[in-house]
């Protein structure tokens, strides 16, 4: 049951403290702010291993859980501010030297985290 209108776009919404719909809230607040979009992971071509700081080289298959864990450790600190819902690899060309990871995150947003301009 809708009993309120979004203060930005006028769409009927269930009442919430911000009085704003999810679409408008997403356009105003970037919960991924502070999470790096790129990180570097060292790979040795000779031994086919990935560097796991502080001083270990580990063997991981492409798109394995171990490699995903290694990637997530590189961005661990900024992830403390959000809830990690899902993580997985995104397909890249076989000859590509890039690993792409897609993260799904959640965060509760308070009314004070965005400003309304009229």
NUKESE-705010 format. One record per residue (C-alpha): x, y, z; residue in three letters. Coordinates in steps of 0.25 Angstrom, whole numbers, always signed. Layout:
<sites>
       x       y       z   type
       X       Y       Z    ALA
...
</sites>
This chain:
<sites>
       x       y       z   type
      +0      +0      +0    UNK
      +6     +13      -4    UNK
      +3     +25      +5    UNK
     +13     +35      +1    UNK
     +20     +41     -12    UNK
     +35     +42     -14    UNK
     +39     +57     -12    UNK
     +48     +56     -24    UNK
     +40     +50     -35    UNK
     +26     +49     -29    UNK
     +25     +33     -31    UNK
     +16     +27     -20    UNK
     +25     +20     -10    UNK
     +23     +13      +4    UNK
     +27     +24     +14    UNK
     +42     +24     +18    UNK
     +50     +34     +27    UNK
     +56     +40     +14    UNK
     +42     +41      +7    UNK
     +50     +38      -6    UNK
     +48     +26     -15    UNK
     +60     +16     -17    UNK
     +63     +21     -32    UNK
     +64     +35     -27    UNK
     +72     +31     -15    UNK
     +82     +23     -24    UNK
     +84     +35     -33    UNK
     +88     +44     -21    UNK
     +96     +34     -12    UNK
    +108     +26     -17    UNK
    +110     +14      -7    UNK
    +122     +10     -15    UNK
    +130     +22     -12    UNK
    +143     +19      -6    UNK
    +144      +5     -12    UNK
    +155      +5     -23    UNK
    +150      +1     -37    UNK
    +164      -5     -40    UNK
    +175     -12     -32    UNK
    +187     -19     -37    UNK
    +190     -33     -34    UNK
    +204     -39     -37    UNK
    +205     -52     -45    UNK
    +218     -59     -48    UNK
    +218     -65     -62    UNK
    +229     -75     -59    UNK
    +223     -82     -47    UNK
    +208     -78     -51    UNK
    +205     -73     -37    UNK
    +199     -60     -31    UNK
    +205     -52     -20    UNK
    +198     -52      -7    UNK
    +204     -42      +3    UNK
    +212     -41     +11    UNK
    +221     -51      +4    UNK
    +214     -64      -1    UNK
    +212     -68     -16    UNK
    +200     -77     -17    UNK
    +194     -85     -29    UNK
    +180     -82     -33    UNK
    +172     -86     -45    UNK
    +165     -76     -53    UNK
    +152     -72     -47    UNK
    +154     -81     -34    UNK
    +149     -77     -20    UNK
    +164     -76     -16    UNK
    +166     -65     -27    UNK
    +153     -58     -24    UNK
    +157     -58      -9    UNK
    +171     -52     -13    UNK
    +164     -41     -21    UNK
    +155     -38     -10    UNK
    +166     -37      +0    UNK
    +172     -25      -8    UNK
    +160     -17      -5    UNK
    +156     -22      +8    UNK
    +157      -9     +16    UNK
    +147      -1      +8    UNK
    +137     -13      +8    UNK
    +136     -11     +23    UNK
    +127      +0     +21    UNK
    +117      -7     +12    UNK
    +111     -21     +13    UNK
    +116     -31      +2    UNK
    +104     -38      -4    UNK
    +111     -45     -16    UNK
    +124     -46     -23    UNK
    +128     -53     -36    UNK
    +137     -52     -48    UNK
    +132     -45     -61    UNK
    +137     -52     -74    UNK
    +148     -46     -81    UNK
    +155     -50     -94    UNK
    +164     -62     -92    UNK
    +177     -55     -96    UNK
    +173     -43     -86    UNK
    +182     -41     -75    UNK
    +171     -34     -67    UNK
    +163     -41     -56    UNK
    +149     -34     -55    UNK
    +141     -36     -42    UNK
    +126     -32     -41    UNK
    +122     -28     -26    UNK
    +108     -26     -21    UNK
    +108     -18      -9    UNK
     +97     -12      +1    UNK
     +98      -1     +10    UNK
     +87      +6     +19    UNK
     +86     +20     +15    UNK
     +82     +31     +25    UNK
     +75     +44     +21    UNK
     +87     +52     +25    UNK
     +95     +45     +14    UNK
     +89     +53      +3    UNK
     +85     +67      +1    UNK
     +72     +72      -6    UNK
     +72     +84     -15    UNK
     +59     +90     -19    UNK
</sites>
